[in-house]
Amino acid sequence: YNLKPLIVDFNLLSSLPLKLNLENRQLGSDLIALSYAAYTKYHNAIVVSLGTATTYSIVVNDVLVGIIIGPGFSTSKDALIDNAALLVDFEMQYYQSMLGKNTNHALSIGYGYGFSAMINSIVARIQNETNISLPVILTGVSVPILKSYFDFSYIYEAQMLFLGLVDIIKYFRINNKIKD
């Protein structure tokens, strides 16, 4: 096809209008795309991506001010099942009771409330440190599983990563940095 690929990496990010307040040049392409989508659509946001890892991209006044990377829901769940002799894969269900009555109930409580406690706490601490009520954008495959557990209001953007990639291409096309 004789096409020149557009590589989404730190060097590309430095060509975009999203400003950076980071020291890390190893920023992954997923975090770049999520941050750029937050910049173009919200200007101020915490993007929580629930994928292989749980990541937080914090954009304040059109500046990517920070990134947080934590354990992913599915990868953590899979690691427990793979390494615990008597545990088998389970189906997450929402339980209000904190008193597990069977293994599925106990695991659902541990994972649902455990991960939501981590995410709720980190979002609250980001809001406190930035001293701004930032909108929280949730994306990633685990959002539908965990959505009942969150204590904060959020916007669910299932396609946030792809929105960011499309916005990056649009920016480069509009500014004549790539040709069709």
Phi, psi and chi 1 to 4 in degrees:
 res  aa     phi    psi   chi1   chi2   chi3   chi4
   1 TYR       -  -12.5  -68.3  104.1      -      -
   2 ASN    56.4   44.8 -160.0   24.7      -      -
   3 LEU  -104.7  141.9  -63.5  173.1      -      -
   4 LYS   -95.3  121.1 -177.1  179.1  176.4 -170.3
   5 PRO   -70.8  150.2   26.2  -32.9      -      -
   6 LEU  -100.3  108.8 -177.8   63.3      -      -
   7 ILE   -86.6  120.8  -52.8  -61.8      -      -
   8 VAL   -88.4  102.9  178.7      -      -      -
   9 ASP  -147.0 -175.1   62.2    9.4      -      -
  10 PHE   -59.5  -38.5 -170.4   84.3      -      -
  11 ASN   -62.0  -40.4  -66.0  -35.4      -      -
  12 LEU   -65.8  -41.0  177.2  112.7      -      -
  13 LEU   -58.7  -36.0 -177.6   57.7      -      -
  14 SER   -68.5  -13.5   62.5      -      -      -
  15 SER   -91.5   -8.6  -59.4      -      -      -
  16 LEU   -91.3  159.9  -66.4  169.8      -      -
  17 PRO   -73.0  -13.2   21.9  -29.2      -      -
  18 LEU   -66.7  122.6  172.4   63.5      -      -
  19 LYS   -84.6  159.7  -65.8  173.8 -178.3   43.4
  20 LEU  -120.7  142.5  -59.0  174.0      -      -
  21 ASN  -129.7   58.7 -173.6   13.0      -      -
  22 LEU  -133.2  153.7  -57.6  173.3      -      -
  23 GLU  -101.6  -19.0  -61.7  169.2    5.4      -
  24 ASN   -83.1  118.4 -171.6   -9.4      -      -
  25 ARG   -90.9    2.9  -61.1 -177.1   58.8   84.4
  26 GLN   -97.8   25.2  -63.1  175.4  -30.2      -
  27 LEU   -62.5  125.9 -162.0   57.4      -      -
  28 GLY   -70.8  155.8      -      -      -      -
  29 SER   -62.3  -32.4   57.1      -      -      -
  30 ASP   -64.7  -42.6   57.6  -23.3      -      -
  31 LEU   -68.8  -34.4  -65.1  173.0      -      -
  32 ILE   -63.7  -48.5  -67.0  168.6      -      -
  33 ALA   -63.8  -43.6      -      -      -      -
  34 LEU   -63.5  -42.4  -69.2  168.2      -      -
  35 SER   -66.2  -40.0  -60.6      -      -      -
  36 TYR   -68.0  -37.6 -164.3   68.6      -      -
  37 ALA   -62.8  -41.0      -      -      -      -
  38 ALA   -62.8  -41.6      -      -      -      -
  39 TYR   -61.6  -49.3  159.8   78.5      -      -
  40 THR   -72.0  -33.0   59.0      -      -      -
  41 LYS   -96.0  -32.5 -168.1  162.9 -176.8  179.8
  42 TYR  -124.3  -25.6  -60.6   98.8      -      -
  43 HIS    67.7  -32.8  -57.3  -75.0      -      -
  44 ASN  -134.4  123.7  -70.3  -56.8      -      -
  45 ALA  -171.5  157.6      -      -      -      -
  46 ILE  -111.3  117.9  -58.5  168.1      -      -
  47 VAL  -100.8  117.6  178.9      -      -      -
  48 VAL  -106.1  115.8 -177.7      -      -      -
  49 SER  -105.7  119.6  178.1      -      -      -
  50 LEU  -103.0   79.5  -59.8  168.8      -      -
  51 GLY  -122.0 -136.3      -      -      -      -
  52 THR   -56.6  -40.2  -56.5      -      -      -
  53 ALA  -118.5  163.8      -      -      -      -
  54 THR   -99.5  114.1  -59.1      -      -      -
  55 THR  -117.5  152.3   63.7      -      -      -
  56 TYR  -128.6  123.2  -52.0   76.5      -      -
  57 SER  -112.7  121.6  -56.6      -      -      -
  58 ILE  -110.0  114.4  -56.3   99.5      -      -
  59 VAL  -114.0  121.7  176.4      -      -      -
  60 VAL  -128.3  122.6  177.4      -      -      -
  61 ASN    50.5   49.3  -64.0  -35.5      -      -
  62 ASP    64.6   23.7  -62.9  -26.5      -      -
  63 VAL  -125.5  129.4  177.9      -      -      -
  64 LEU   -77.0  103.0  177.3   56.6      -      -
  65 VAL   -94.4  -16.0  -63.2      -      -      -
  66 GLY  -174.8  159.4      -      -      -      -
  67 ILE  -133.7  141.9  -63.0  -71.5      -      -
  68 ILE  -129.0  137.5  -60.6  168.3      -      -
  69 ILE  -126.7  124.7  -57.0  170.0      -      -
  70 GLY  -130.8 -177.6      -      -      -      -
  71 PRO   -65.8  145.9   21.3  -28.4      -      -
  72 GLY   -85.7  148.6      -      -      -      -
  73 PHE   -61.6  -56.9  176.2   79.2      -      -
  74 SER   -66.5  -41.2  -66.0      -      -      -
  75 THR   -66.6  -36.4   50.4      -      -      -
  76 SER   -67.6  -44.4  177.0      -      -      -
  77 LYS   -61.4  -45.9  179.3  178.6  169.0 -100.7
  78 ASP   -62.8  -39.9  -67.9  -14.8      -      -
  79 ALA   -63.9  -40.4      -      -      -      -
  80 LEU   -64.2  -47.6  177.8   66.1      -      -
  81 ILE   -62.4  -41.2  -61.2  -54.0      -      -
  82 ASP   -68.8  -26.9  -70.3  -13.2      -      -
  83 ASN  -109.3   -9.3  -67.8  -64.4      -      -
  84 ALA  -100.2  123.0      -      -      -      -
  85 ALA   -58.5  -40.3      -      -      -      -
  86 LEU  -100.4   -1.6  -63.9  177.9      -      -
  87 LEU   -93.8  138.2  -65.2  179.4      -      -
  88 VAL  -117.6  164.2  -63.9      -      -      -
  89 ASP   -54.9  145.7 -160.8    8.9      -      -
  90 PHE  -133.6  160.2   65.7   99.2      -      -
  91 GLU   -99.0  119.6 -175.5  176.5  -33.3      -
  92 MET   -62.3  132.1  -90.2  -67.9  -69.6      -
  93 GLN  -134.6  149.7  -65.0  176.5   -7.4      -
  94 TYR   -85.2  125.2  178.6   75.5      -      -
  95 TYR  -124.7  133.7  -65.5   93.7      -      -
  96 GLN   -79.1  -34.7  -71.7 -174.6  -29.1      -
  97 SER   -69.8  133.8  172.7      -      -      -
  98 MET   -90.2    7.1  -65.9  -62.6  -73.3      -
  99 LEU  -107.7   93.9  -52.7  174.0      -      -
 100 GLY   -60.5  128.7      -      -      -      -
 101 LYS  -102.3  -14.7  -58.1  -62.4 -177.3 -165.6
 102 ASN  -153.8  175.5   57.0   51.5      -      -
 103 THR   -62.6  -44.0  -56.9      -      -      -
 104 ASN   -60.8  -43.2 -164.9   79.8      -      -
 105 HIS   -62.1  -47.7 -172.3  178.1      -      -
 106 ALA   -62.2  -43.5      -      -      -      -
 107 LEU   -68.5  -40.4  -73.4  165.2      -      -
 108 SER   -61.8  -42.2  -68.6      -      -      -
 109 ILE   -63.0  -49.5  -66.7  167.3      -      -
 110 GLY   -59.4  -45.8      -      -      -      -
 111 TYR   -78.1  -45.6  -87.4   87.5      -      -
 112 GLY   -62.4  -55.3      -      -      -      -
 113 TYR   -75.5  -31.5  -73.8  105.1      -      -
 114 GLY   -64.6  -50.1      -      -      -      -
 115 PHE   -68.9  -39.0  -94.9   82.8      -      -
 116 SER   -66.3  -36.1   68.5      -      -      -
 117 ALA   -62.5  -42.7      -      -      -      -
 118 MET   -60.7  -50.2  174.0 -175.4   73.5      -
 119 ILE   -68.8  -44.5  -64.6  165.7      -      -
 120 ASN   -56.8  -45.0  -70.6  -26.8      -      -
 121 SER   -66.3  -44.8  174.4      -      -      -
 122 ILE   -65.5  -43.3  -70.6  174.0      -      -
 123 VAL   -60.3  -45.0  166.3      -      -      -
 124 ALA   -61.2  -41.6      -      -      -      -
 125 ARG   -68.3  -36.5  -68.6 -175.0   71.6  149.1
 126 ILE   -63.6  -47.3  -67.4  167.1      -      -
 127 GLN   -57.4  -42.8  -60.1  -80.0   23.8      -
 128 ASN   -65.8  -45.1 -173.1   53.0      -      -
 129 GLU   -68.3  -38.5 -174.8  171.6  -26.0      -
 130 THR   -80.0  -18.2   60.9      -      -      -
 131 ASN    58.3   31.2 -157.9   25.9      -      -
 132 ILE  -134.4  141.3  -59.6  171.8      -      -
 133 SER   -83.0   87.5 -179.4      -      -      -
 134 LEU   -80.7  138.9  -61.8  166.1      -      -
 135 PRO   -65.4  143.9   20.2  -26.5      -      -
 136 VAL  -105.3  124.2  179.0      -      -      -
 137 ILE  -109.1  122.8  -44.4  -54.2      -      -
 138 LEU  -104.0  138.6  -63.1 -177.5      -      -
 139 THR  -148.3  162.1 -168.0      -      -      -
 140 GLY   113.9  163.3      -      -      -      -
 141 VAL   -67.6  -22.0  -63.0      -      -      -
 142 SER   -91.8   -4.2  -63.2      -      -      -
 143 VAL   -57.9  -48.7  172.6      -      -      -
 144 PRO   -59.6  -30.8  -25.7   35.2      -      -
 145 ILE   -73.1  -36.6  -61.8  166.8      -      -
 146 LEU  -102.8   -6.1  -68.7  169.4      -      -
 147 LYS   -57.1  -29.8   66.7 -177.6  179.6 -178.6
 148 SER   -71.3  -15.0  -59.0      -      -      -
 149 TYR   -95.0  -11.5  -65.8   93.8      -      -
 150 PHE   -79.5  142.9  -63.1  119.9      -      -
 151 ASP   -95.3   -1.9  -67.2  -21.8      -      -
 152 PHE  -117.5  159.9   51.5   83.4      -      -
 153 SER   -82.0  147.9   61.2      -      -      -
 154 TYR  -150.4  166.3   62.0   85.8      -      -
 155 ILE  -112.6  128.7  -58.9  164.4      -      -
 156 TYR   -93.7  119.2  177.2   49.8      -      -
 157 GLU  -121.3   89.6  -69.0  -89.7    5.6      -
 158 ALA   -59.1  -32.3      -      -      -      -
 159 GLN  -107.2   26.8  -57.1  -61.9  -40.1      -
 160 MET   -57.3  -41.8 -169.5   74.0  166.2      -
 161 LEU   -61.5  -46.7  178.7   67.2      -      -
 162 PHE   -69.2  -34.3  -62.8  109.1      -      -
 163 LEU   -58.8  -43.9  174.4   66.1      -      -
 164 GLY   -63.2  -42.5      -      -      -      -
 165 LEU   -64.0  -42.5  -67.9  171.3      -      -
 166 VAL   -64.7  -41.7  167.9      -      -      -
 167 ASP   -63.7  -36.1  -73.3  -14.1      -      -
 168 ILE   -64.6  -46.6  -71.2  169.0      -      -
 169 ILE   -61.9  -43.8  -70.0  169.5      -      -
 170 LYS   -58.5  -44.3  -76.4 -179.3 -175.5  175.6
 171 TYR   -59.4  -45.9  173.5   79.5      -      -
 172 PHE   -68.8  -34.6  -82.3   87.0      -      -
 173 ARG   -69.7  -46.7  -79.3 -170.2  176.8  149.1
 174 ILE   -60.1  -36.0  -70.5  169.4      -      -
 175 ASN   -95.3   18.9  -68.5  -73.5      -      -
 176 ASN    52.8   36.7  -65.4  -40.5      -      -
 177 LYS   -95.8  -15.2  -64.3 -175.0 -175.9 -132.2
 178 ILE  -140.6  154.9   60.2  171.1      -      -
 179 LYS  -110.7  153.7  -54.2  -93.1 -172.5 -108.4
 180 ASP   -63.3      -  -71.8  -28.0      -      -
